[in-house]
Amino acid sequence: MITAKTDELQAILDRGRWDQAAAILERLDPAVAADAFFALPYEQQKILFRELPAEFAAKLAPAFPYFHAFALLHTLPPTRMAAVVEKMNPQERLNFLEQLPEESWRQIVHELYGEAGVPAQAPEAPGLAPPVEPIIEARQIEKKFKRPDGGEIEVIAPTSLIVEPGVIVALLGPSGSGKSTLLRMLAGLAEPSAGEVLWHGKPMNGAKPNVAIVFQSFALFPWLSVLENVEVPLLARAMHREERHRRALKTLRAVGLRGFEAAYPKELSGGMRQRVGFARALAV
């Protein structure tokens, strides 16, 4: 069906009927329309995307890999780009922005909201962004382990840090310096020996943070396809097959693995296997 729709669109575009092609896409299910659109040559995609109503473009954009959606949005005039992003489903808009590399994220936030990172009319004091509640705040946390002889060894010295929305935080240090231990405490997977961790301003103890850890060595099942590997955690959550399949496909598109759904881990490069592991965590 996708091939037929793409061929139909291509024939119409070859006659220069951009408005007619846009009307055909609007009558399709957004997922089907996105696949048919994505199969067109990129130069035609850019022109056709500008012909789409903002409401429909807002439904299509999140179905593309984030870097492709970013490029298409920047074919639009600034005011129209802002209108399309504003009309996106809030969760899909958040997912799109969070996937962007920091430089691209800063660029589009500046283009949409100005220097302050908020709509120009929102702040009462121009140029000052409103306070942002941290996602995670660590207050003088430390970690010690007991030795067999009864003594203690300090792995993490008292440490304070804040993880804010839209900010990428990296921990650097040699092997055995305690990076993984610190991450586990920040994620609520390990208790600090002293200090406290707050999640959205509340003590981590008893909270249920939506945290996923992507390990350096990805535990992919070699006997499962890429799509099936991404569906594993969704299956563990007893998600219905149709929804599980839809979410896994969408996530694979988002990380640039469209067309590799039926491949097996051994058929992928190391970098692509990493993306499968990332997609598995992202799908949850």
C-alpha positions in Angstrom: 0.0 0.0 0.0 2.8 2.4 0.9 4.5 1.8 -2.5 1.2 2.4 -4.3 0.6 5.7 -2.5 4.2 6.8 -3.0 3.9 6.1 -6.8 0.6 8.0 -6.9 2.1 11.0 -5.1 5.2 10.8 -7.3 3.0 10.9 -10.5 1.1 13.9 -9.2 4.2 15.8 -8.1 5.8 15.2 -11.5 2.9 17.2 -12.9 3.6 20.0 -10.4 0.3 19.5 -8.4 1.7 20.1 -5.0 -1.7 21.1 -3.5 -3.3 17.9 -4.8 -0.5 15.8 -3.3 -0.9 17.5 0.0 -4.7 16.8 -0.1 -4.1 13.1 -0.7 -1.7 12.9 2.3 -4.3 14.6 4.6 -6.8 11.8 3.8 -4.4 9.1 4.9 -3.7 7.8 8.4 -0.8 9.9 9.7 1.5 6.8 10.0 0.7 5.7 6.4 1.1 9.3 5.1 4.5 9.6 6.9 5.8 6.5 5.3 4.6 7.5 1.8 6.0 11.0 2.3 9.4 9.7 3.6 9.8 7.6 0.5 9.8 10.6 -1.8 13.0 12.3 -2.9 14.2 14.8 -0.3 14.0 17.8 -2.6 10.3 17.0 -3.2 9.7 16.4 0.5 11.0 20.0 1.3 8.5 21.6 -1.2 5.6 19.3 -0.3 6.2 19.9 3.5 5.7 23.6 2.9 2.4 23.0 1.2 0.9 21.0 4.2 -1.4 22.8 6.6 0.3 23.4 10.0 -2.0 21.0 11.8 -1.2 18.1 9.5 2.5 18.9 9.3 2.5 18.7 13.1 1.1 15.2 13.0 3.7 14.0 10.4 6.9 15.6 11.8 7.1 13.4 14.9 6.9 10.3 12.8 10.2 11.1 11.1 13.7 10.6 12.6 14.4 13.6 14.8 17.2 14.9 12.5 14.9 14.6 9.5 12.1 16.4 11.2 14.6 19.1 12.3 15.7 19.6 8.7 12.1 19.8 7.3 11.0 22.2 9.9 13.8 24.5 8.9 12.5 24.7 5.3 9.6 26.7 6.7 9.6 30.4 7.5 10.2 31.0 11.3 6.6 31.9 12.1 5.3 28.9 10.3 7.8 26.6 11.9 6.8 27.9 15.3 3.1 27.2 14.4 3.9 23.6 13.4 5.8 22.9 16.6 3.1 24.5 18.7 0.5 22.3 17.2 2.4 19.0 17.9 1.1 16.7 20.5 2.7 17.9 23.7 4.4 14.5 24.5 5.6 14.1 20.9 6.9 17.7 20.9 8.8 16.9 24.1 10.2 13.7 22.7 11.4 15.4 19.5 13.1 18.2 21.4 14.7 15.8 23.9 16.3 13.7 21.1 18.1 16.7 19.5 21.8 17.1 20.1 22.5 20.0 22.5 23.6 22.5 19.7 20.4 21.8 17.7 18.3 21.9 20.8 19.7 25.3 21.7 19.2 26.6 18.1 15.5 25.6 17.8 14.7 26.8 21.4 16.2 30.1 20.5 14.3 30.3 17.2 11.0 29.4 18.9 11.2 31.2 22.2 14.0 33.7 21.9 17.0 34.2 24.2 15.2 33.4 27.4 14.0 30.0 26.2 10.3 30.9 26.8 7.7 32.6 24.6 8.6 36.3 24.3 5.3 37.4 25.8 5.4 35.1 28.8 8.1 36.5 31.2 7.3 39.7 33.0 11.1 40.5 33.3 12.4 40.4 29.7 15.6 38.4 29.2 15.2 36.3 32.4 14.0 32.7 32.1 11.6 31.5 34.8 13.0 29.2 37.5 13.3 25.6 36.3 12.6 22.8 38.8 15.4 20.2 38.6 14.6 16.7 37.5 17.1 15.3 40.0 19.0 17.1 42.8 21.7 15.4 44.8 22.6 17.0 48.1 25.9 15.9 49.6 25.4 12.3 48.8 28.2 9.8 49.5 28.7 6.1 49.3 30.8 3.8 51.6 31.2 0.1 51.6 32.2 -2.0 54.6 35.4 -4.0 54.5 35.6 -7.6 55.8 37.9 -6.4 58.6 35.1 -4.0 59.8 36.5 -0.8 58.3 35.0 1.3 55.5 36.0 2.3 52.0 34.7 5.5 50.6 33.7 5.2 46.9 31.8 8.5 46.5 32.9 11.6 48.5 30.2 14.1 49.4 28.8 15.2 46.1 26.1 17.7 45.1 24.7 18.1 41.6 21.6 19.1 39.7 20.1 17.6 36.5 17.8 20.1 34.8 15.4 19.6 31.9 17.0 20.1 28.5 20.6 19.8 29.8 22.9 16.9 29.0 25.1 15.8 32.0 28.2 13.7 31.5 30.2 12.0 34.2 33.9 11.6 33.3 36.4 9.6 35.2 38.8 6.6 35.1 37.5 3.0 35.5 36.6 2.3 39.1 36.1 5.9 40.1 32.5 5.4 41.0 30.6 6.7 38.0 28.2 3.8 37.8 27.7 3.9 41.6 26.8 7.6 41.4 24.4 7.0 38.5 22.6 4.2 40.5 22.1 6.5 43.4 20.7 9.3 41.2 18.4 6.8 39.6 17.1 5.4 42.9 18.7 2.0 42.3 21.1 2.3 45.3 20.8 4.1 48.6 23.4 6.7 49.4 25.3 6.2 52.7 24.7 9.9 53.5 22.9 12.9 52.0 19.7 12.7 49.9 18.5 12.6 46.3 15.4 14.6 45.3 13.3 13.7 42.3 11.2 16.7 41.1 11.7 18.2 44.5 10.6 15.1 46.5 12.8 12.6 48.3 13.8 9.7 46.0 12.8 7.2 48.7 9.3 6.0 47.8 9.3 7.8 44.4 9.0 6.0 41.1 11.3 7.9 38.7 10.9 7.1 35.0 14.6 6.3 34.6 16.2 4.1 32.0 19.9 3.0 32.0 21.5 2.2 28.7 24.6 0.1 29.4 27.8 0.3 27.4 27.5 -3.4 26.5 23.9 -3.9 25.1 22.2 -7.1 26.1 20.4 -7.8 22.8 18.9 -11.2 22.2 20.8 -12.6 19.2 17.9 -14.8 18.2 15.4 -11.9 18.0 15.1 -9.4 15.3 15.7 -5.6 15.9 12.0 -5.0 16.2 11.5 -7.9 18.6 14.4 -6.8 20.7 12.8 -3.3 21.1 9.4 -5.0 22.0 10.9 -7.1 24.8 10.5 -4.5 27.7 7.0 -3.6 26.3 6.0 -7.3 26.4 7.2 -7.4 30.0 4.7 -4.6 30.7 1.9 -6.7 29.3 1.3 -4.2 26.5 -1.1 -5.3 23.8 0.6 -6.6 20.6 -0.7 -3.8 18.3 0.3 -1.0 20.6 3.7 -2.7 21.3 4.4 -3.1 17.6 3.4 0.5 16.8 5.5 2.0 19.6 8.6 -0.1 18.7 8.3 0.9 15.0 8.0 4.5 15.8 11.0 4.4 18.2 13.1 2.7 15.6 12.2 5.4 13.1 13.2 8.0 15.6 16.7 6.6 16.0 17.3 6.2 12.3 16.8 2.4 12.0 13.9 2.4 9.6 14.3 -0.5 7.2 16.3 -2.6 9.7 13.3 -3.9 11.7 13.8 -7.5 10.4 17.6 -7.6 10.8 19.3 -9.5 13.6 22.0 -8.1 15.9 24.8 -10.0 14.2 23.9 -8.3 10.9 24.4 -4.7 12.4 27.4 -2.6 13.0 28.4 -1.8 16.6 27.0 1.7 16.4 23.7 0.3 15.0 23.5 -2.2 17.9 24.0 0.7 20.3 21.0 2.5 18.7 18.9 -0.7 19.1 19.7 -0.6 22.8 18.9 3.1 23.0 15.6 2.5 21.2 14.7 -0.3 23.7 15.2 2.2 26.6 13.4 5.0 24.7 10.3 2.9 23.9 9.6 2.3 27.5 
